[in-house]
Amino acid sequence: MAVITVTATAIIPVSTSSPQYKEGTFGGTVTAGAFVYESATGVYSLAECDGVAALAAVVGVAVNGGAVGQYAKIQIAGDVTTDAVWTAGVRYYLSGTLGKACLYTDLASTNKICEVGWATSTTNFRIDITNTGLAVA
């Protein structure tokens, strides 16, 4: 799978996009820029599409990093500027690589489908999460 990698120090919420956040604690080591899910115990951990459906239920993007029990700020809507090279107008999906995004064509059979958003430019990403609960046929 070709994954999109965001450098942890390069993710910047775009204030003019009316960003929305959730706050809590991390359930494992998470770097800024990673897609996360919220566990049944309310902690945020790295999401992935090739595990059980709960792990693919993305809630947002970590705007800070941390370890187990540390403060988590998760952007659930709005735009972020990153150093990743996006393709403007293209939609991106949760990858099988922990916390990463990929193109739909990179998903494998049985991967859970979670659209995480789309690129508005080569450096701007709009968080627009749709957790389908479905697997690639």
Backbone hydrogen bonds, N-H to C=O, Kabsch-Sander energy under -0.5 kcal/mol:
donor,donor_aa,acceptor,acceptor_aa,energy
3,V,1,M,-0.6
4,I,101,A,-2.7
5,T,3,V,-0.6
10,A,7,T,-2.4
11,I,8,A,-0.7
12,I,10,A,-0.6
12,I,81,T,-2.5
14,V,79,D,-2.7
15,S,13,P,-0.8
17,S,14,V,-1.9
18,S,15,S,-1.1
20,Q,77,A,-1.8
22,K,74,I,-2.3
24,G,72,A,-2.0
25,T,42,G,-0.5
26,F,70,Q,-2.3
27,G,44,Y,-2.8
28,G,44,Y,-0.6
30,V,66,G,-2.8
33,G,62,A,-3.6
34,A,31,T,-1.6
35,F,99,G,-2.0
36,V,60,G,-2.4
37,Y,45,S,-2.4
38,E,57,A,-0.6
39,S,37,Y,-0.6
39,S,43,V,-3.0
42,G,39,S,-1.9
44,Y,25,T,-2.5
45,S,37,Y,-2.0
47,A,35,F,-2.3
48,E,55,L,-1.5
49,C,95,S,-1.9
55,L,52,V,-1.3
56,A,52,V,-0.6
56,A,53,A,-1.2
57,A,54,A,-0.9
58,V,56,A,-1.8
59,V,36,V,-2.9
60,G,36,V,-1.2
61,V,75,Q,-2.4
62,A,34,A,-2.8
63,V,73,K,-2.8
64,N,73,K,-0.6
66,G,30,V,-2.5
69,G,26,F,-3.1
70,Q,67,A,-2.5
72,A,24,G,-2.8
74,I,22,K,-3.0
74,I,72,A,-0.5
75,Q,61,V,-3.0
75,Q,73,K,-0.5
76,I,20,Q,-2.6
76,I,74,I,-0.6
77,A,20,Q,-1.1
78,G,127,I,-0.9
80,V,125,F,-2.4
81,T,12,I,-3.0
82,T,123,T,-2.7
86,W,84,A,-0.9
86,W,122,T,-2.1
88,A,86,W,-0.6
89,G,119,A,-3.6
90,V,87,T,-2.1
92,Y,117,G,-3.2
93,Y,102,C,-3.2
94,L,114,C,-2.5
95,S,100,K,-2.6
98,L,96,G,-0.5
99,G,47,A,-3.4
100,K,97,T,-2.3
101,A,4,I,-0.9
102,C,93,Y,-2.6
103,L,2,A,-0.5
106,D,103,L,-1.6
107,L,104,Y,-1.8
110,T,136,V,-2.2
111,N,108,A,-2.3
112,K,49,C,-3.1
113,I,134,L,-3.1
114,C,112,K,-0.7
115,E,130,T,-2.0
116,V,92,Y,-2.1
117,G,92,Y,-1.2
118,W,126,R,-1.8
119,A,90,V,-2.2
120,T,124,N,-1.7
121,S,124,N,-1.3
125,F,80,V,-2.9
126,R,118,W,-3.2
127,I,78,G,-3.0
127,I,125,F,-0.6
128,D,116,V,-1.7
128,D,126,R,-0.5
130,T,115,E,-2.8
132,T,113,I,-1.7
132,T,130,T,-0.8
133,G,113,I,-0.6
136,V,111,N,-2.7
